[in-house]
């Protein structure tokens, strides 16, 4: 049994005609017919029913053709692996990113990758930290951009940057009259949180741990709310429903430029306040399996991340 014979039977099953199959495989019809007959004799099964006008696939033949197609796809994959071994930057790189990083880093990162390594397109996957760790273990993704801490999975890690948090408050809120905010001041407010599963929720609760107790009682319903995305939470803040913490990269640059204070009767929007001292931060890292051999691809990805603007963060080497 050879890959060529498998290619022939897949072509016959697709074309339903020996002549057209031979033409598609760039061989003569007798050559293809002899190869198919040889495979049938080796397997001791009949793969095709031949008639004057059409070729049909037998029931058992359909199963064998499906398996042959799978084998051919795997053989192609082997060639791709070998090709990447010669040039680690040639071929897609599958990258996972957590939800609270993806929307703010990926647009610039993808542009950098297209500019510097167009032969290595990114295949992107946004998800929760726990899910991305599982996908790393099973090989569904090659690497992931995560925020520490997370369970030790025996992965290789490269620190990327430390990102401070800012407080997001409604523009008409009393806190918005100040240039900075303190943790103590936030403890008196209604805190808006991301739902369970978001690691950024845990980061917020580290800064204001007293809100953790509100998750299972009626007081919590009055004191805290949950949203499905950071952008949803920001809209809730703009509507005056409470305050929250946000990572620096999620803050629009124009929102930090000096602006005249709005009147209270105008539509509210969000004001972002840095912390008075010792601002809470998160460390963002790149993680990959230690068995992943495309080291040059990881290095190229890190370089592309460092080439992004990343305003307000502390880059790490």
Backbone as CSV, one residue per row, in Angstrom:
resi,resn,N_x,N_y,N_z,CA_x,CA_y,CA_z,C_x,C_y,C_z
1,UNK,0.844,-1.190,0.000,0.000,0.000,0.000,0.884,1.246,0.000
2,UNK,0.616,2.176,-0.884,1.409,3.395,-0.981,0.512,4.622,-0.901
3,UNK,1.122,5.757,-0.615,0.370,7.012,-0.597,-0.190,7.326,-1.979
4,UNK,0.547,6.935,-3.020,0.073,7.171,-4.390,-1.216,6.414,-4.643
5,UNK,-1.260,5.150,-4.218,-2.491,4.356,-4.397,-3.643,4.972,-3.630
6,UNK,-3.366,5.465,-2.420,-4.428,6.107,-1.635,-4.917,7.371,-2.334
7,UNK,-3.999,8.114,-2.931,-4.387,9.315,-3.671,-5.289,8.955,-4.849
8,UNK,-4.979,7.833,-5.506,-5.780,7.406,-6.652,-7.208,7.049,-6.246
9,UNK,-7.370,6.299,-5.161,-8.736,5.886,-4.798,-9.556,7.075,-4.303
10,UNK,-8.908,8.031,-3.660,-9.616,9.249,-3.244,-10.079,10.018,-4.478
11,UNK,-9.233,10.077,-5.501,-9.592,10.782,-6.732,-10.743,10.085,-7.447
12,UNK,-10.719,8.759,-7.511,-11.798,8.016,-8.170,-13.111,8.234,-7.425
13,UNK,-13.046,8.195,-6.078,-14.260,8.398,-5.282,-14.818,9.801,-5.492
14,UNK,-13.933,10.756,-5.670,-14.375,12.137,-5.861,-14.945,12.361,-7.255
15,UNK,-14.275,11.829,-8.275,-14.671,12.080,-9.661,-15.744,11.133,-10.165
16,UNK,-15.861,9.960,-9.502,-16.809,8.917,-9.942,-16.541,8.503,-11.390
17,UNK,-15.268,8.581,-11.779,-14.912,8.259,-13.158,-13.396,8.037,-13.213
18,UNK,-12.967,6.892,-13.784,-11.544,6.564,-13.811,-10.759,7.517,-14.713
19,UNK,-11.359,7.891,-15.827,-10.666,8.777,-16.753,-10.408,10.142,-16.140
20,UNK,-11.458,10.727,-15.532,-11.303,12.052,-14.922,-10.367,11.992,-13.716
21,UNK,-10.431,10.879,-12.974,-9.534,10.721,-11.826,-8.079,10.668,-12.283
22,UNK,-7.829,9.921,-13.381,-6.463,9.830,-13.909,-5.969,11.193,-14.370
23,UNK,-6.856,11.951,-15.011,-6.485,13.289,-15.465,-6.156,14.195,-14.282
24,UNK,-6.948,14.096,-13.202,-6.707,14.926,-12.021,-5.386,14.567,-11.356
25,UNK,-4.980,13.289,-11.462,-3.724,12.834,-10.847,-2.541,12.913,-11.801
26,UNK,-2.793,13.377,-13.033,-1.737,13.554,-14.042,-1.042,12.228,-14.385
27,UNK,-1.845,11.177,-14.521,-1.325,9.881,-14.957,-2.270,9.333,-16.017
28,UNK,-1.823,8.276,-16.695,-2.698,7.652,-17.691,-3.759,6.824,-16.972
29,UNK,-4.895,6.605,-17.668,-5.965,5.822,-17.058,-5.527,4.393,-16.767
30,UNK,-4.808,3.722,-17.671,-4.364,2.360,-17.344,-3.487,2.312,-16.088
31,UNK,-2.607,3.296,-15.921,-1.755,3.325,-14.732,-2.580,3.416,-13.463
32,UNK,-3.589,4.299,-13.488,-4.449,4.456,-12.305,-5.275,3.203,-12.071
33,UNK,-5.831,2.630,-13.123,-6.683,1.443,-12.973,-5.901,0.272,-12.409
34,UNK,-4.676,0.068,-12.881,-3.840,-1.033,-12.384,-3.534,-0.837,-10.906
35,UNK,-3.243,0.414,-10.508,-2.920,0.687,-9.108,-4.120,0.445,-8.202
36,UNK,-5.306,0.856,-8.654,-6.511,0.642,-7.850,-6.796,-0.851,-7.716
37,UNK,-6.675,-1.582,-8.830,-6.924,-3.033,-8.801,-5.915,-3.721,-7.875
38,UNK,-4.669,-3.286,-7.903,-3.633,-3.860,-7.035,-3.980,-3.652,-5.563
39,UNK,-4.487,-2.451,-5.227,-4.857,-2.164,-3.841,-6.058,-3.004,-3.420
40,UNK,-7.034,-3.160,-4.314,-8.193,-3.995,-3.995,-7.762,-5.429,-3.726
41,UNK,-6.824,-5.921,-4.521,-6.347,-7.301,-4.324,-5.584,-7.430,-3.015
42,UNK,-4.806,-6.408,-2.688,-4.048,-6.461,-1.432,-4.972,-6.451,-0.226
43,UNK,-6.031,-5.624,-0.302,-6.964,-5.521,0.816,-8.030,-6.614,0.792
44,UNK,-8.140,-7.295,-0.361,-9.138,-8.355,-0.554,-10.559,-7.827,-0.357
45,UNK,-10.786,-6.606,-0.859,-12.122,-6.014,-0.836,-12.354,-5.294,-2.158
46,UNK,-13.625,-5.091,-2.475,-13.983,-4.346,-3.666,-14.308,-2.923,-3.252
47,UNK,-13.544,-1.965,-3.784,-13.725,-0.569,-3.405,-14.746,0.143,-4.278
48,UNK,-14.831,-0.255,-5.561,-15.686,0.460,-6.509,-16.533,-0.513,-7.317
49,UNK,-17.763,-0.096,-7.594,-18.635,-0.792,-8.535,-18.524,-0.070,-9.867
50,UNK,-18.101,-0.799,-10.909,-17.864,-0.183,-12.207,-19.035,-0.470,-13.141
51,UNK,-19.522,0.563,-13.805,-20.563,0.398,-14.821,-20.143,1.191,-16.053
52,UNK,-20.951,1.093,-17.094,-20.572,1.750,-18.352,-20.528,3.265,-18.207
53,UNK,-21.415,3.810,-17.401,-21.526,5.269,-17.332,-20.958,5.891,-16.049
54,UNK,-20.845,5.084,-14.982,-20.466,5.696,-13.712,-19.742,4.687,-12.838
55,UNK,-18.942,5.220,-11.935,-18.271,4.421,-10.913,-18.869,4.796,-9.562
56,UNK,-19.300,3.828,-8.798,-19.828,4.089,-7.459,-18.924,3.430,-6.417
57,UNK,-18.952,3.961,-5.238,-18.108,3.457,-4.151,-18.921,2.476,-3.319
58,UNK,-18.335,1.339,-3.014,-19.022,0.358,-2.172,-19.113,0.889,-0.739
59,UNK,-19.950,0.250,0.053,-20.133,0.687,1.447,-18.807,0.625,2.201
60,UNK,-18.099,-0.493,2.079,-16.806,-0.626,2.736,-15.773,0.307,2.098
61,UNK,-15.910,0.510,0.786,-15.005,1.412,0.089,-15.098,2.841,0.603
62,UNK,-16.316,3.280,0.950,-16.482,4.638,1.468,-15.692,4.833,2.753
63,UNK,-15.714,3.823,3.619,-14.975,3.910,4.882,-13.468,3.944,4.634
64,UNK,-13.024,3.113,3.680,-11.587,3.069,3.368,-11.138,4.364,2.719
65,UNK,-11.972,4.934,1.853,-11.626,6.207,1.208,-11.520,7.327,2.242
66,UNK,-12.424,7.342,3.227,-12.352,8.356,4.292,-11.036,8.237,5.055
67,UNK,-10.657,6.989,5.357,-9.403,6.788,6.072,-8.207,7.177,5.199
68,UNK,-8.291,6.870,3.911,-7.221,7.239,2.984,-7.061,8.751,2.931
69,UNK,-8.184,9.476,2.922,-8.131,10.945,2.924,-7.451,11.460,4.179
70,UNK,-7.765,10.846,5.320,-7.138,11.237,6.580,-5.633,10.984,6.551
71,UNK,-5.226,9.835,6.005,-3.799,9.514,5.915,-3.076,10.523,5.025
72,UNK,-3.691,10.885,3.908,-3.081,11.857,3.007,-2.939,13.231,3.671
73,UNK,-3.949,13.611,4.467,-3.866,14.883,5.186,-2.733,14.851,6.209
74,UNK,-2.583,13.715,6.898,-1.505,13.588,7.879,-0.146,13.621,7.192
75,UNK,-0.063,13.008,6.034,1.204,13.036,5.292,1.562,14.469,4.889
76,UNK,0.553,15.234,4.495,0.781,16.639,4.161,1.257,17.405,5.384
77,UNK,0.666,17.074,6.545,1.057,17.735,7.785,2.513,17.441,8.126
78,UNK,2.960,16.203,7.854,4.360,15.843,8.107,5.284,16.714,7.264
79,UNK,4.907,16.922,6.016,5.724,17.784,5.146,5.767,19.211,5.682
80,UNK,4.628,19.686,6.212,4.591,21.034,6.768,5.491,21.146,7.996
81,UNK,5.495,20.092,8.828,6.370,20.094,10.007,7.830,20.156,9.573
82,UNK,8.174,19.360,8.574,9.548,19.357,8.081,9.912,20.719,7.507
83,UNK,8.973,21.342,6.819,9.219,22.661,6.236,9.456,23.691,7.325
84,UNK,8.655,23.626,8.399,8.836,24.561,9.502,10.164,24.323,10.205
85,UNK,10.621,23.049,10.202,11.911,22.748,10.814,13.051,23.434,10.096
86,UNK,12.924,23.581,8.794,13.952,24.278,8.014,13.855,25.784,8.214
87,UNK,12.628,26.302,8.332,12.420,27.722,8.573,11.311,27.864,9.620
88,UNK,11.667,28.015,10.909,10.666,28.071,11.984,9.665,29.211,11.831
89,UNK,9.995,30.204,11.028,9.081,31.328,10.841,8.120,31.108,9.684
90,UNK,8.243,29.979,9.012,7.381,29.687,7.866,6.218,28.828,8.319
91,UNK,5.035,29.409,8.368,3.842,28.667,8.775,3.117,29.370,9.903
92,UNK,1.830,29.080,10.073,1.016,29.773,11.076,1.517,29.514,12.498
93,UNK,1.238,30.471,13.370,1.490,30.332,14.807,0.160,30.545,15.509
94,UNK,-0.271,29.554,16.284,-1.561,29.630,16.962,-1.367,30.251,18.340
95,UNK,-1.976,31.403,18.550,-1.779,32.190,19.767,-3.077,32.339,20.529
96,UNK,-3.058,32.001,21.806,-4.194,32.230,22.690,-3.988,33.500,23.494
97,UNK,-5.081,34.224,23.758,-5.008,35.476,24.515,-6.223,35.552,25.429
98,UNK,-6.023,35.997,26.667,-7.172,36.156,27.558,-8.014,37.355,27.124
99,UNK,-9.287,37.327,27.537,-10.246,38.320,27.057,-9.874,39.761,27.421
100,UNK,-9.227,39.971,28.575,-8.941,41.344,29.007,-7.631,41.880,28.445
101,UNK,-7.003,41.122,27.551,-5.808,41.598,26.848,-6.060,41.685,25.350
102,UNK,-6.750,40.690,24.801,-6.926,40.572,23.356,-7.380,41.833,22.636
103,UNK,-8.488,42.464,23.035,-8.991,43.607,22.251,-8.042,44.797,22.229
104,UNK,-7.144,44.890,23.203,-6.302,46.079,23.342,-4.885,45.870,22.805
105,UNK,-4.448,44.621,22.717,-3.102,44.330,22.217,-3.116,43.802,20.787
106,UNK,-4.099,42.967,20.446,-4.053,42.242,19.176,-4.066,43.123,17.927
107,UNK,-4.860,44.185,17.841,-4.843,44.971,16.592,-3.440,45.456,16.229
108,UNK,-2.716,46.003,17.209,-1.359,46.471,16.946,-0.419,45.293,16.711
109,UNK,-0.589,44.225,17.486,0.294,43.064,17.350,0.161,42.421,15.972
110,UNK,-1.055,42.276,15.486,-1.258,41.663,14.166,-0.611,42.513,13.083
111,UNK,-0.731,43.823,13.203,-0.073,44.705,12.222,1.443,44.525,12.256
112,UNK,2.007,44.412,13.448,3.457,44.217,13.569,3.885,42.890,12.946
113,UNK,3.099,41.847,13.164,3.441,40.535,12.609,3.366,40.542,11.083
114,UNK,2.348,41.191,10.538,2.209,41.265,9.080,3.392,42.014,8.479
115,UNK,3.858,43.052,9.187,4.977,43.851,8.687,6.299,43.094,8.749
116,UNK,6.565,42.422,9.875,7.884,41.847,10.099,7.981,40.359,9.770
117,UNK,6.904,39.601,9.944,6.947,38.162,9.627,5.677,37.761,8.879
118,UNK,5.504,38.254,7.648,4.276,37.942,6.897,4.141,36.458,6.584
119,UNK,5.259,35.711,6.611,5.202,34.281,6.331,4.702,33.467,7.532
120,UNK,4.468,34.140,8.661,3.999,33.449,9.870,2.714,34.110,10.375
121,UNK,1.590,33.846,9.730,0.336,34.458,10.172,-0.087,33.930,11.544
122,UNK,-0.722,34.800,12.320,-1.240,34.402,13.624,-2.639,33.806,13.476
123,UNK,-2.851,32.671,14.130,-4.188,32.090,14.271,-4.595,32.347,15.715
124,UNK,-5.619,33.170,15.925,-5.918,33.709,17.253,-7.053,32.971,17.936
125,UNK,-6.928,32.846,19.250,-7.943,32.198,20.076,-8.068,32.980,21.378
126,UNK,-9.221,33.617,21.601,-9.475,34.304,22.869,-10.249,33.374,23.794
127,UNK,-9.840,33.351,25.078,-10.548,32.487,26.018,-10.121,32.824,27.438
128,UNK,-10.711,32.078,28.389,-10.321,32.224,29.784,-8.952,31.592,30.024
129,UNK,-8.280,32.004,31.095,-6.952,31.481,31.412,-6.963,29.969,31.530
130,UNK,-7.911,29.411,32.283,-7.950,27.967,32.522,-8.100,27.207,31.215
131,UNK,-8.968,27.709,30.332,-9.181,27.045,29.045,-7.932,27.119,28.185
132,UNK,-7.261,28.271,28.173,-6.047,28.417,27.366,-4.938,27.499,27.884
133,UNK,-4.852,27.322,29.200,-3.855,26.401,29.757,-4.131,24.971,29.291
134,UNK,-5.407,24.587,29.262,-5.764,23.250,28.760,-5.397,23.110,27.289
135,UNK,-5.655,24.143,26.512,-5.355,24.095,25.080,-3.846,24.047,24.836
136,UNK,-3.072,24.667,25.703,-1.619,24.568,25.598,-1.163,23.139,25.854
137,UNK,-1.711,22.533,26.874,-1.307,21.166,27.238,-1.611,20.181,26.117
138,UNK,-2.772,20.353,25.473,-3.192,19.400,24.440,-2.645,19.743,23.059
139,UNK,-1.951,20.864,22.933,-1.380,21.234,21.640,-2.339,21.935,20.712
140,UNK,-3.518,22.341,21.200,-4.477,23.052,20.345,-3.974,24.445,19.990
141,UNK,-3.167,25.028,20.868,-2.525,26.307,20.568,-1.034,26.158,20.838
142,UNK,-0.234,27.014,20.204,1.218,26.940,20.349,1.719,27.732,21.552
143,UNK,1.087,28.863,21.816,1.527,29.726,22.906,0.342,30.586,23.339
144,UNK,0.512,31.297,24.459,-0.598,32.100,24.974,-0.056,33.306,25.725
145,UNK,-0.802,34.413,25.645,-0.503,35.610,26.422,-1.462,35.621,27.608
146,UNK,-0.903,35.533,28.816,-1.680,35.380,30.036,-1.238,36.409,31.061
147,UNK,-2.039,36.562,32.103,-1.687,37.427,33.227,-1.457,36.559,34.456
148,UNK,-0.337,36.764,35.109,-0.061,36.023,36.338,-0.920,36.581,37.480
149,UNK,-1.185,35.733,38.497,-0.733,34.343,38.621,-1.721,33.384,37.972
150,UNK,-1.237,32.192,37.655,-2.094,31.110,37.185,-1.424,29.797,37.603
151,UNK,-2.179,28.679,37.623,-1.620,27.405,38.089,-0.379,27.005,37.304
152,UNK,0.625,26.526,38.008,1.859,26.085,37.360,1.573,24.850,36.513
153,UNK,1.761,24.983,35.221,1.481,23.872,34.311,2.764,23.346,33.672
154,UNK,3.917,23.693,34.253,5.181,23.240,33.686,5.493,23.868,32.351
155,UNK,5.011,25.091,32.143,5.205,25.765,30.867,6.459,26.637,30.906
156,UNK,6.979,26.926,29.732,8.034,27.925,29.616,7.366,29.300,29.604
157,UNK,7.954,30.257,30.329,7.361,31.586,30.464,8.382,32.661,30.125
158,UNK,7.907,33.723,29.484,8.730,34.898,29.230,7.924,36.121,29.655
159,UNK,8.402,36.906,30.624,7.660,38.106,31.029,7.635,39.132,29.909
160,UNK,6.502,39.781,29.738,6.349,40.781,28.678,6.296,42.199,29.232
161,UNK,5.346,42.438,30.155,5.243,43.780,30.725,4.411,43.742,32.008
162,UNK,4.655,44.745,32.863,3.825,44.984,34.038,2.853,46.103,33.703
163,UNK,1.584,45.853,33.927,0.541,46.802,33.525,-0.208,47.320,34.744
164,UNK,-0.205,48.624,34.990,-0.945,49.161,36.137,-2.444,49.185,35.881
165,UNK,-3.208,49.214,36.972,-4.656,49.365,36.896,-5.007,50.821,37.168
166,UNK,-6.083,51.269,36.545,-6.663,52.572,36.829,-8.088,52.369,37.316
167,UNK,-8.578,53.305,38.088,-9.977,53.273,38.498,-10.813,53.973,37.434
168,UNK,-11.926,53.373,37.078,-12.867,53.972,36.134,-14.103,54.400,36.903
169,UNK,-14.422,55.690,36.844,-15.568,56.233,37.591,-16.426,57.066,36.641
170,UNK,-17.722,57.199,36.931,-18.553,58.080,36.103,-18.040,59.518,36.177
171,UNK,-18.144,60.239,35.084,-17.564,61.580,35.039,-18.253,62.531,36.015
172,UNK,-19.515,62.258,36.359,-20.225,63.148,37.283,-20.072,62.714,38.736
173,UNK,-19.311,61.638,38.971,-19.110,61.125,40.322,-18.214,62.074,41.111
174,UNK,-18.389,62.090,42.430,-17.552,62.954,43.276,-16.074,62.621,43.136
175,UNK,-15.740,61.339,42.951,-14.336,60.950,42.816,-13.695,61.557,41.570
176,UNK,-14.521,61.862,40.568,-13.992,62.390,39.307,-13.431,63.793,39.456
177,UNK,-13.717,64.435,40.561,-13.179,65.772,40.799,-11.711,65.716,41.190
178,UNK,-11.206,64.534,41.498,-9.825,64.370,41.933,-8.967,63.873,40.767
179,UNK,-7.650,64.038,40.931,-6.709,63.570,39.909,-6.234,62.151,40.172
180,UNK,-6.384,61.689,41.395,-5.985,60.329,41.774,-7.059,59.734,42.663
181,UNK,-6.900,58.452,42.979,-7.861,57.767,43.837,-7.104,56.835,44.773
182,UNK,-7.713,56.510,45.883,-7.109,55.579,46.834,-7.966,54.326,46.946
183,UNK,-7.343,53.252,47.390,-8.083,52.009,47.603,-9.181,52.211,48.630
184,UNK,-8.885,52.981,49.670,-9.872,53.225,50.724,-11.112,53.901,50.170
185,UNK,-10.929,54.845,49.251,-12.077,55.547,48.672,-12.946,54.594,47.857
186,UNK,-12.319,53.644,47.157,-13.080,52.704,46.329,-13.919,51.758,47.177
187,UNK,-13.471,51.488,48.399,-14.190,50.549,49.260,-15.588,51.038,49.600
188,UNK,-15.822,52.327,49.440,-17.136,52.881,49.771,-18.092,52.874,48.579
189,UNK,-17.619,52.399,47.420,-18.404,52.498,46.191,-18.996,51.160,45.769
190,UNK,-19.945,51.236,44.842,-20.481,50.034,44.205,-19.469,49.561,43.160
191,UNK,-18.928,48.376,43.357,-17.882,47.859,42.476,-18.495,46.978,41.396
192,UNK,-18.148,47.229,40.158,-18.593,46.422,39.022,-17.488,45.437,38.677
193,UNK,-17.828,44.155,38.612,-16.845,43.093,38.409,-17.137,42.294,37.154
194,UNK,-16.089,41.719,36.587,-16.281,40.715,35.544,-16.787,39.433,36.179
195,UNK,-17.449,38.588,35.383,-18.003,37.349,35.904,-16.932,36.329,36.250
196,UNK,-17.346,35.277,36.916,-16.429,34.208,37.310,-15.751,33.613,36.083
197,UNK,-14.488,33.263,36.235,-13.712,32.711,35.122,-12.728,33.707,34.558
198,UNK,-12.998,35.010,34.747,-12.071,36.040,34.298,-10.999,36.251,35.361
199,UNK,-9.735,36.101,34.989,-8.665,36.311,35.965,-8.622,37.764,36.419
200,UNK,-9.092,38.696,35.578,-9.062,40.099,35.979,-10.012,40.359,37.140
201,UNK,-11.055,39.572,37.248,-11.945,39.668,38.412,-11.145,39.437,39.683
202,UNK,-10.284,38.400,39.649,-9.468,38.090,40.824,-8.489,39.226,41.114
203,UNK,-7.975,39.875,40.071,-7.062,40.998,40.281,-7.775,42.145,41.002
204,UNK,-9.012,42.418,40.595,-9.783,43.486,41.234,-10.047,43.148,42.691
205,UNK,-10.382,41.890,42.950,-10.683,41.487,44.320,-9.441,41.491,45.206
206,UNK,-8.261,41.381,44.599,-7.037,41.524,45.389,-6.878,42.952,45.882
207,UNK,-7.286,43.909,45.045,-7.201,45.314,45.429,-8.291,45.667,46.437
208,UNK,-9.498,45.163,46.210,-10.642,45.435,47.084,-11.253,44.109,47.543
209,UNK,-10.562,43.373,48.429,-11.018,42.023,48.805,-12.361,41.996,49.505
210,UNK,-12.775,43.140,50.081,-14.053,43.138,50.792,-15.229,42.863,49.862
211,UNK,-15.062,43.070,48.555,-16.169,42.817,47.635,-16.368,41.329,47.368
212,UNK,-15.414,40.493,47.720,-15.544,39.061,47.495,-16.707,38.482,48.276
213,UNK,-16.990,39.042,49.444,-18.056,38.482,50.279,-19.448,38.795,49.752
214,UNK,-19.539,39.688,48.765,-20.840,40.066,48.236,-21.357,39.111,47.175
215,UNK,-20.586,38.079,46.855,-20.960,37.233,45.722,-22.087,36.256,46.039
216,UNK,-22.435,36.086,47.315,-23.417,35.040,47.637,-24.521,35.506,48.579
217,UNK,-24.711,36.822,48.716,-25.810,37.261,49.571,-26.518,38.454,48.951
218,UNK,-27.627,38.858,49.551,-28.431,39.927,48.968,-27.722,41.262,49.032
219,UNK,-26.875,41.467,50.048,-26.111,42.712,50.115,-25.243,42.854,48.877
220,UNK,-24.723,41.718,48.396,-23.882,41.739,47.204,-24.637,42.199,45.983
221,UNK,-25.924,41.866,45.919,-26.718,42.298,44.775,-26.799,43.822,44.736
222,UNK,-26.829,44.437,45.939,-26.898,45.891,45.992,-25.527,46.543,45.840
223,UNK,-24.479,45.825,46.254,-23.153,46.425,46.311,-22.262,46.115,45.117
224,UNK,-22.552,45.050,44.377,-21.689,44.732,43.240,-22.507,44.105,42.123
225,UNK,-22.052,44.298,40.919,-22.695,43.728,39.734,-21.627,43.039,38.894
226,UNK,-22.036,42.115,38.055,-21.096,41.403,37.207,-21.420,41.648,35.744
227,UNK,-20.382,41.722,34.910,-20.554,41.879,33.475,-19.767,40.829,32.734
228,UNK,-20.078,40.640,31.460,-19.439,39.580,30.684,-18.164,40.041,30.005
229,UNK,-17.956,41.350,29.861,-16.744,41.841,29.209,-16.349,43.163,29.827
230,UNK,-15.091,43.520,29.656,-14.585,44.775,30.216,-15.287,45.965,29.578
231,UNK,-15.558,45.882,28.281,-16.230,46.995,27.616,-17.655,47.165,28.131
232,UNK,-18.345,46.048,28.434,-19.682,46.145,29.026,-19.620,46.829,30.380
233,UNK,-18.625,46.441,31.186,-18.450,47.063,32.495,-18.227,48.572,32.358
234,UNK,-17.414,48.972,31.374,-17.146,50.400,31.192,-18.417,51.170,30.817
235,UNK,-19.274,50.544,30.015,-20.546,51.188,29.675,-21.429,51.318,30.916
236,UNK,-21.368,50.332,31.798,-22.133,50.398,33.048,-21.603,51.530,33.928
237,UNK,-20.284,51.699,33.956,-19.696,52.822,34.694,-20.175,54.140,34.093
238,UNK,-20.123,54.241,32.774,-20.557,55.472,32.103,-22.008,55.800,32.417
239,UNK,-22.814,54.765,32.647,-24.230,54.962,32.961,-24.443,55.304,34.430
240,UNK,-23.348,55.382,35.200,-23.461,55.774,36.595,-23.822,54.647,37.540
241,UNK,-23.628,53.396,37.114,-24.030,52.264,37.948,-22.987,51.868,38.974
242,UNK,-21.776,52.399,38.874,-20.743,52.046,39.833,-19.376,52.389,39.297
243,UNK,-18.343,51.823,39.944,-16.957,52.052,39.540,-16.297,50.702,39.320
244,UNK,-15.132,50.716,38.683,-14.400,49.460,38.484,-12.924,49.778,38.311
245,UNK,-12.113,48.738,38.182,-10.711,48.872,37.823,-10.533,48.362,36.405
246,UNK,-9.623,48.981,35.674,-9.352,48.562,34.299,-7.846,48.525,34.080
247,UNK,-7.353,47.642,33.204,-5.925,47.655,32.862,-5.601,48.857,31.991
248,UNK,-4.368,49.340,32.104,-3.963,50.578,31.424,-4.185,50.527,29.914
249,UNK,-3.885,49.394,29.256,-4.008,49.336,27.800,-5.452,49.446,27.326
250,UNK,-6.411,49.222,28.224,-7.818,49.319,27.822,-8.332,50.750,27.860
251,UNK,-7.494,51.677,28.339,-7.927,53.069,28.467,-7.613,53.818,27.175
252,UNK,-8.603,54.402,26.515,-8.339,55.177,25.292,-7.408,56.347,25.584
253,UNK,-6.488,56.616,24.691,-5.507,57.678,24.923,-6.183,59.037,25.111
254,UNK,-7.271,59.276,24.376,-7.946,60.570,24.494,-8.609,60.740,25.856
255,UNK,-8.897,59.626,26.532,-9.548,59.706,27.840,-8.607,60.232,28.915
256,UNK,-7.292,60.170,28.661,-6.320,60.638,29.641,-5.820,62.049,29.348
257,UNK,-6.291,62.638,28.255,-5.881,64.002,27.936,-6.721,64.981,28.754
258,UNK,-6.164,66.131,29.101,-6.915,67.103,29.910,-8.185,67.556,29.196
259,UNK,-9.283,67.561,29.935,-10.564,67.997,29.367,-11.301,68.856,30.389
260,UNK,-12.095,69.774,29.925,-12.931,70.527,30.877,-13.974,69.612,31.491
261,UNK,-14.256,69.842,32.764,-15.228,69.007,33.456,-16.619,69.227,32.893
262,UNK,-17.345,68.140,32.697,-18.708,68.246,32.174,-19.670,68.685,33.279
263,UNK,-20.741,69.281,32.856,-21.785,69.644,33.806,-22.573,68.403,34.199
264,UNK,-23.142,68.453,35.374,-23.823,67.271,35.884,-25.072,66.923,35.080
265,UNK,-25.663,67.880,34.384,-26.877,67.567,33.639,-26.574,67.023,32.251
266,UNK,-25.288,66.902,31.883,-24.953,66.319,30.592,-24.811,64.812,30.715
267,UNK,-24.795,64.135,29.553,-24.643,62.689,29.567,-23.323,62.305,30.218
268,UNK,-23.314,61.357,31.167,-22.078,60.985,31.840,-21.201,60.102,30.957
269,UNK,-19.898,60.152,31.189,-19.007,59.187,30.585,-17.936,58.862,31.611
270,UNK,-16.923,58.118,31.217,-15.999,57.557,32.190,-14.769,58.445,32.357
271,UNK,-14.343,58.603,33.610,-13.059,59.235,33.891,-12.151,58.179,34.519
272,UNK,-10.893,58.161,34.070,-9.928,57.167,34.545,-8.937,57.840,35.486
273,UNK,-8.796,57.269,36.686,-7.965,57.859,37.720,-6.830,56.913,38.111
274,UNK,-5.579,57.402,38.106,-4.491,56.586,38.633,-4.567,56.528,40.157
275,UNK,-3.903,55.553,40.754,-3.879,55.435,42.209,-2.848,56.394,42.797
276,UNK,-3.111,56.836,44.025,-2.242,57.809,44.686,-0.819,57.274,44.819
277,UNK,-0.694,56.033,45.256,0.632,55.439,45.455,0.520,53.933,45.338
278,UNK,1.642,53.303,45.002,1.695,51.851,44.840,0.514,51.323,44.026
279,UNK,0.381,51.737,42.767,-0.764,51.290,41.964,-0.749,49.773,41.797
280,UNK,-1.911,49.139,41.903,-1.964,47.694,41.644,-1.609,47.409,40.190
281,UNK,-0.924,46.310,39.956,-0.499,45.953,38.598,-0.729,44.472,38.353
282,UNK,-0.649,44.098,37.096,-0.635,42.681,36.729,0.561,42.450,35.817
283,UNK,1.161,41.280,35.934,2.277,40.925,35.059,1.746,40.076,33.911
284,UNK,2.023,40.509,32.706,1.582,39.805,31.501,2.771,39.012,30.954
285,UNK,2.529,37.739,30.660,3.617,36.855,30.223,3.206,36.107,28.964
286,UNK,4.213,35.602,28.267,4.008,34.710,27.131,4.359,33.305,27.595
287,UNK,3.459,32.354,27.379,3.662,30.975,27.827,3.607,30.025,26.646
288,UNK,4.433,28.984,26.685,4.414,27.956,25.647,4.910,26.641,26.228
289,UNK,4.604,25.548,25.553,5.059,24.228,25.997,6.573,24.132,25.859
290,UNK,7.207,23.485,26.833,8.658,23.322,26.765,9.068,22.446,25.580
291,UNK,8.137,21.623,25.097,8.443,20.745,23.963,8.291,21.451,22.617
292,UNK,7.783,22.686,22.633,7.580,23.436,21.393,8.941,23.857,20.857
293,UNK,9.245,23.465,19.620,10.612,23.620,19.098,10.823,24.862,18.236
294,UNK,9.787,25.602,17.958,9.943,26.784,17.085,10.359,28.004,17.929
295,UNK,11.571,27.917,18.478,12.044,28.982,19.360,12.103,30.322,18.630
296,UNK,12.509,30.288,17.362,12.595,31.526,16.589,11.219,32.173,16.418
297,UNK,10.176,31.341,16.333,8.822,31.874,16.213,8.413,32.596,17.497
298,UNK,8.754,32.013,18.651,8.463,32.648,19.934,9.210,33.974,20.041
299,UNK,10.481,33.966,19.635,11.283,35.190,19.689,10.699,36.265,18.780
300,UNK,10.243,35.873,17.594,9.650,36.834,16.658,8.363,37.424,17.227
301,UNK,7.580,36.581,17.897,6.336,37.059,18.509,6.645,38.058,19.631
302,UNK,7.633,37.744,20.459,8.016,38.665,21.540,8.489,40.001,20.965
303,UNK,9.282,39.943,19.916,9.765,41.176,19.298,8.614,42.016,18.749
304,UNK,7.618,41.328,18.184,6.455,42.046,17.652,5.661,42.695,18.776
305,UNK,5.555,42.010,19.919,4.849,42.591,21.069,5.585,43.818,21.577
306,UNK,6.923,43.718,21.662,7.709,44.857,22.132,7.666,46.014,21.144
307,UNK,7.384,45.729,19.871,7.279,46.790,18.870,5.944,47.523,18.944
308,UNK,4.985,46.976,19.681,3.691,47.638,19.858,3.867,48.863,20.766
309,UNK,2.913,49.765,20.733,3.034,51.009,21.501,3.035,50.756,23.012
310,UNK,2.105,49.968,23.522,2.029,49.603,24.945,2.144,50.834,25.857
311,UNK,1.285,51.828,25.702,1.398,53.039,26.524,1.131,52.755,28.007
312,UNK,1.975,53.335,28.861,1.746,53.274,30.300,2.189,52.012,30.992
313,UNK,2.746,51.038,30.269,3.183,49.793,30.910,4.695,49.803,31.062
314,UNK,5.201,48.894,31.906,6.643,48.733,32.085,7.085,47.502,31.353
315,UNK,7.841,47.668,30.280,8.296,46.536,29.489,9.326,45.750,30.261
316,UNK,9.294,44.432,30.092,10.226,43.537,30.784,11.040,42.760,29.764
317,UNK,12.260,42.442,30.084,13.110,41.691,29.148,13.382,40.304,29.703
